Amino acid sequence: MSARASTARFWLVTLAALVGVALTLSLGFWQLSRAADKLALQETMDARRALPQLDGATLRDPALAQGNLYRSVQLRGAWLPGHTLYLDNRQMQGKAGFFVVTPLLLAPDGPAVLVQRGWVPRNFIDRSQVPVVPTPEGPVAVSGRIAPPPGKLYEFAASGSGAIRQNLDLSSFAGEIGRPLAAVTVQQAGPPSDGLLRDWPRIDLGVDKHYGYAVQWFALAGLIALLYGWFQIVKRFFLAR
């Protein structure tokens, strides 16, 4: 290889190494920023949990409801038991079963809010059978925390219209029940009752995952720099003499 071609190759490899190091370092710092954002969100969630309890009027304003996610709330209304749904493949205490959700009508002519009432095991012998969950009639008081809608799981086909469903879309469900629904839900709090467990898991924002990705990107940047230094600097200018 001529000296000119060798020099061109050296600068080409140098440029590639610089781009590789810059790219992997930027990705590592981006993962750190994602971790910092999620830590800030966790602090916000923890701070809101410690604030005084709200009432159902908060849920009638979408912006106000979203701004008070994870705060405790006391609701008064009446259940719409005919619209109780069972969200399948949901876990609590390491066991699979249903999340039971029922709309709570906040006022006779007003909106409703979807309440995540708790978890029940499913019948694995007859998978079409749903457990009987007592639902009181008349005015009730429900304590809980304002929460996003239940997380969506992967499904092979769109959710049907029966009582057992994999996922639930609030806007579509509002059309089914013929009532406007709050854009948030409420996770009912308290000890087990009506056959329902309420040991809601603490939300894992995946901060450790971002730290792990950051370490991998920084390690890759270091590896690129090390290989470049060995093959293009040490072997080229020192060992070749």
C-alpha positions in Angstrom: 0.0 0.0 0.0 1.4 3.4 -1.0 2.1 6.1 1.6 -0.7 8.2 0.2 -3.3 5.4 0.4 -2.1 4.5 3.9 -2.5 8.1 5.0 -6.0 8.3 3.5 -7.0 5.1 5.2 -5.6 6.4 8.6 -7.8 9.6 8.4 -10.8 7.6 7.3 -10.5 5.2 10.2 -9.9 8.2 12.5 -13.0 9.9 11.3 -15.1 6.8 11.7 -13.7 6.3 15.2 -14.5 9.9 16.2 -18.0 9.6 14.9 -18.5 6.2 16.7 -17.2 7.6 20.0 -19.3 10.8 19.7 -22.5 8.8 18.8 -22.1 6.3 21.6 -21.3 9.0 24.2 -24.3 11.0 23.1 -26.6 7.9 23.4 -25.1 7.3 26.9 -25.8 10.8 28.1 -29.3 10.6 26.5 -30.0 7.5 28.6 -28.8 9.4 31.7 -31.2 12.3 30.9 -34.1 9.8 30.5 -33.2 8.4 34.0 -33.1 11.9 35.4 -36.5 12.7 33.9 -38.0 9.6 35.4 -36.5 10.3 38.8 -38.1 13.7 38.7 -41.4 12.1 37.8 -41.1 9.6 40.7 -40.5 12.5 43.1 -43.6 14.3 41.7 -45.6 11.1 42.2 -44.4 10.7 45.8 -45.1 14.3 46.6 -48.6 14.1 45.3 -49.4 11.0 47.3 -48.6 13.0 50.4 -51.1 15.8 49.6 -54.5 16.1 51.1 -57.4 14.1 49.7 -59.4 15.5 46.8 -63.1 15.1 46.0 -64.9 13.9 42.8 -65.3 17.4 41.4 -61.6 17.3 40.4 -62.3 14.6 37.9 -64.9 16.6 36.0 -62.1 18.9 34.6 -59.8 16.8 32.3 -56.8 19.2 32.7 -57.3 19.3 36.5 -57.6 15.5 36.7 -54.4 15.0 34.7 -52.6 17.5 36.9 -53.5 15.5 40.0 -52.5 12.0 38.9 -51.6 9.8 41.9 -53.3 12.0 44.5 -55.8 10.4 46.9 -59.4 11.1 46.2 -62.8 10.4 47.9 -65.6 9.7 45.5 -69.4 9.7 46.1 -71.7 8.2 43.5 -73.5 5.1 42.4 -72.1 2.1 40.6 -73.2 1.1 37.1 -72.9 -2.7 37.8 -74.2 -3.7 34.4 -71.0 -2.3 32.8 -68.5 -4.1 35.0 -65.6 -5.5 33.0 -62.9 -8.0 33.7 -59.4 -7.2 32.3 -57.6 -10.4 31.6 -54.0 -11.5 32.2 -53.4 -9.0 35.0 -51.2 -9.9 37.9 -51.2 -9.2 41.6 -48.9 -10.8 44.2 -47.4 -12.8 41.4 -50.7 -14.5 40.4 -52.6 -14.0 37.1 -56.3 -13.0 37.1 -58.6 -10.1 36.4 -58.6 -6.5 37.2 -62.3 -5.7 37.9 -63.4 -2.3 36.7 -66.8 -0.6 37.1 -68.0 2.9 36.2 -69.1 5.0 39.1 -71.7 7.6 38.3 -70.7 10.8 40.1 -74.1 12.6 39.6 -77.4 11.4 38.1 -77.0 13.7 35.0 -73.2 13.9 35.1 -70.1 12.0 34.1 -68.8 8.7 35.4 -65.3 7.6 36.3 -63.9 4.2 35.8 -62.8 2.6 39.1 -60.2 -0.1 39.2 -61.9 -1.9 42.1 -59.3 -4.7 42.6 -58.0 -8.0 41.5 -59.6 -11.5 41.4 -58.2 -14.9 40.3 -59.7 -16.4 37.2 -61.1 -19.9 36.7 -58.5 -21.8 34.7 -60.8 -24.7 34.1 -63.6 -22.6 32.6 -61.9 -19.6 31.2 -65.2 -18.0 30.1 -66.5 -17.9 33.7 -66.2 -14.6 35.6 -66.3 -14.5 39.4 -69.2 -13.0 41.2 -68.2 -9.6 42.6 -70.8 -8.0 44.9 -71.7 -4.4 43.8 -73.7 -2.4 46.3 -76.7 -0.5 45.1 -77.4 3.1 45.8 -75.0 5.8 47.0 -71.5 4.7 47.9 -68.2 6.3 49.0 -65.0 5.1 47.3 -61.5 6.1 48.4 -58.5 5.6 46.1 -55.9 7.3 44.0 -56.3 9.0 40.7 -54.5 6.9 38.1 -54.0 6.5 34.4 -56.2 4.0 32.6 -55.1 0.3 33.0 -52.0 -0.4 30.9 -52.6 -2.1 27.6 -51.2 -5.6 26.9 -50.4 -7.2 23.6 -53.4 -8.9 22.0 -53.7 -10.9 18.8 -57.1 -9.4 18.0 -59.1 -6.4 19.0 -60.9 -6.6 22.3 -64.5 -7.8 22.0 -67.6 -6.5 23.6 -68.0 -9.1 26.3 -67.4 -8.9 30.0 -63.8 -10.3 29.7 -61.4 -8.2 27.7 -57.7 -7.8 27.3 -57.6 -4.0 27.0 -60.0 -1.1 27.4 -60.2 2.2 25.6 -62.0 4.8 27.7 -63.4 6.8 24.8 -64.9 3.7 23.2 -66.2 2.4 26.5 -67.9 5.8 27.2 -69.9 5.2 24.0 -70.9 1.8 25.2 -72.3 3.0 28.5 -73.8 6.1 27.0 -72.1 8.4 29.6 -69.1 10.7 29.4 -66.1 9.2 31.2 -63.3 11.0 33.0 -60.0 10.8 31.2 -58.4 9.2 34.2 -59.4 6.3 36.5 -59.3 5.7 40.2 -57.6 2.8 41.8 -59.7 1.9 44.8 -57.7 1.7 48.0 -58.3 -0.3 51.2 -58.2 -3.8 52.5 -59.6 -6.8 50.6 -63.4 -6.7 50.3 -66.0 -8.2 48.0 -63.5 -10.9 47.1 -61.1 -8.2 45.6 -57.4 -7.7 46.5 -56.1 -4.2 46.3 -52.4 -4.7 46.7 -51.7 -2.4 43.8 -48.0 -2.6 42.7 -45.8 0.5 42.9 -45.2 1.9 39.5 -41.7 1.0 38.2 -40.5 3.7 35.9 -37.5 1.7 34.8 -34.8 4.0 36.0 -32.3 1.2 36.5 -32.8 0.1 32.9 -31.7 3.5 31.6 -28.6 3.4 33.9 -27.8 0.0 32.5 -28.1 1.2 28.9 -26.0 4.2 29.6 -23.2 2.0 31.0 -23.4 -0.1 27.8 -23.1 2.9 25.5 -20.2 4.4 27.5 -18.4 1.0 27.5 -18.8 0.8 23.7 -17.4 4.3 23.3 -14.4 3.2 25.5 -14.0 0.1 23.4 -13.9 2.0 20.1 -11.4 4.5 21.6 -9.2 1.6 22.9 -9.2 -0.3 19.6 -8.5 2.8 17.6 -5.6 3.7 20.0 -4.1 0.2 19.7 -4.4 -0.4 16.0 -4.0 3.2 14.7 -1.6 4.7 17.2 0.4 2.1 19.1 0.9 -0.4 16.3 1.3 2.2 13.6 3.7 4.6 15.2 5.4 2.6 17.9 5.4 -1.2 17.3 6.1 -0.7 13.6 9.6 0.9 14.3 
